[in-house]
Amino acid sequence: MSVDVEDYFHVAALSRVIRREDWSSMEYRAESSTRCLLELFAECDIKATFFILGWVAKRSPDLIRAIHGAGHEVACHGMSHELVYRQTPEVFAAETRESKDLLEQILGVKIQGYRAASWSITRQSLWALDIIHDLGFEYDSSIFPIRHDVYGIPDAPRRPELIRTPAGKQLVEFPPSTARILGTSLPVAGGGYFRLLPYWLTRWGLRQVNRDNGAFMFYLHPWEVDPAQPRIEASWFSRFRHYTNLHRTEDRLRQLIGQFPFTTVRNVLADTGLLAA
């Protein structure tokens, strides 16, 4: 179980109508919605990995301590939620280092995992894997093995494994999960797919992943359990992606938790031998 801790105004689907310089003036809801997930996970007795956006960590350090204090894994989601392939290597390295250092200063522990904004490590930004390695991360979860208009490497590995970076270094990659149907990879890992696809299809796909590949990677965002969030005027497609079925996410999540066991990314990789226990 993984959670990308960001607010509704950080998402790529709304980036054309919300300027980054306006973030600080927007209604801030990430803390309350993340605490709702913490309560749900405590009630259901599961642990998760929270990939924290540095912008949120700066604003809510006590939230980060609460996540860690509840026994969950804290990982890095960058600082600005800018797509990696829109950054230079120098900017990406600087902001990723800043975010990792911030989380480590707040918690006093080493941050081991990284996930890029909107899965934006693609063929054109594979150089980022070397930076992630050199910054001391032990695993990455940024490469979605599907075809998509914003992200994805369709022929990338579909299961967690040790990969080689462009410079030949080794890094563990744990991709969001896909099921195979009619020779095509179907994204069943969560997020918008969890809200847009019928629940039974997600359940079927995740069971296939369990049967074929072992553990699956599921993800969601705190704003997806916050149906009362402000509605932003954007294109119909962006509104469709962002707002569809927000009112159903929490109930579906409860159902999912009742049908599958969940733990942190770090625990799964240790159990499979990809990381030291």
Secondary structure, DSSP 8 states (H G I E B T S, - for coil): -EEEE--GGG-GGGTTTS-GGGGGGS---HHHHHHHHHHHHHHHT---EEEE-HHHHHH-HHHHHHHHHTT-EEEE--SS---GGGS-HHHHHHHHHHHHHHHHHHHSS---EE--GGG---GGGTHHHHHHHHTT-SEE-----S--SS---TTS-SS-EEEE-TTS-EEEE----EEEETTEEEE-SBHHHHHHS-HHHHHHHHHHHHHHHSS---EE-GGGG-TTS------HHHHHHHHTTHHHHHHHHHHHHHHS----HHHHHHHTTSS--
